[in-house]
Amino acid sequence: MLFLNEIRECIFLKDIPETPVAGIRIGSYKKGDRAELPNWIIEQLIKLKYAEVAPEAAYESLRRLQNLSREEEKKPHVLQTFHPFLYTAMNRKILRLQSDMTSTDPREYEAVEDLLKIPPSLIETRLSKILRVAKSNAYTEKKQQMALHERWLCEELIELFSSWRQNMSE
């Protein structure tokens, strides 16, 4: 829900008259106009091919994800800063691209395949870093560098490690 209500900038690909969307009136916009809207509206506009996320706000773009993944692998002991909604945005983008496989452009199929390769390696690389953070009690300093899913996992691990340490010392 937090991700869907996050405000991001989008760019309109077509003219759109003033339009009601779930009781909210948006528009009118001309091709090339920019607007800050919640992700749930942007997703609908993307589906209808009326807009795209502004490049500077597209933290789940293929290129950015590839760069993040490379940097994570290059620096095994450094926890990069991830956008709090990175995993949610990435998963929603994958689902959107998979459900819209109507294009005959082979580059789009390749982009989906490339995007599908990123999460498993990125997750494994981050997991070892999150384990180290939880084990070392460095969570308060590193928390802002983690996506929300990672924060939840780290908090659960800290609790588990704490209980285990306590049980072992009794």
FENSULJO-V738719 format. One record per backbone hydrogen bond with DSSP energy under -0.5 kcal/mol. CO is the residue of the C=O (numbers start at 1). NH is the residue of the N-H. If there is no record, write none. Layout:
<<CO & NH> <CO & NH>>
This chain:
<<1 & 5> <2 & 6> <3 & 6> <4 & 40> <6 & 39> <8 & 37> <9 & 54> <10 & 35> <11 & 52> <12 & 32> <16 & 28> <16 & 29> <19 & 26> <21 & 24> <24 & 21> <24 & 26> <26 & 19> <29 & 16> <30 & 33> <33 & 12> <35 & 10> <35 & 37> <37 & 8> <38 & 41> <38 & 42> <39 & 43> <40 & 44> <41 & 45> <42 & 46> <43 & 47> <44 & 48> <45 & 50> <45 & 51> <46 & 49> <50 & 13> <50 & 14> <52 & 11> <54 & 57> <54 & 58> <55 & 58> <57 & 59> <58 & 61> <61 & 65> <62 & 66> <63 & 67> <64 & 68> <65 & 69> <66 & 70> <67 & 71> <68 & 72> <69 & 73> <70 & 74> <71 & 75> <74 & 76> <75 & 78> <78 & 80> <80 & 82> <83 & 86> <84 & 148> <85 & 89> <86 & 90> <87 & 91> <88 & 92> <89 & 93> <90 & 94> <91 & 95> <92 & 96> <93 & 97> <94 & 98> <95 & 99> <96 & 100> <98 & 101> <100 & 103> <104 & 106> <105 & 108> <105 & 109> <106 & 110> <107 & 111> <108 & 112> <109 & 113> <110 & 114> <111 & 115> <112 & 116> <113 & 117> <114 & 117> <114 & 118> <115 & 118> <115 & 119> <117 & 121> <118 & 122> <119 & 123> <120 & 124> <121 & 125> <122 & 126> <123 & 127> <124 & 128> <125 & 129> <126 & 130> <127 & 131> <128 & 132> <129 & 133> <130 & 134> <131 & 135> <132 & 136> <133 & 137> <133 & 138> <134 & 137> <138 & 141> <138 & 142> <139 & 143> <142 & 145> <143 & 146> <145 & 82> <147 & 151> <148 & 152> <149 & 153> <150 & 154> <151 & 155> <152 & 156> <153 & 157> <154 & 158> <155 & 159> <156 & 160> <157 & 161> <158 & 162> <159 & 163> <160 & 164> <161 & 165> <162 & 166> <163 & 167> <164 & 168> <165 & 169> <166 & 170> <167 & 170>>
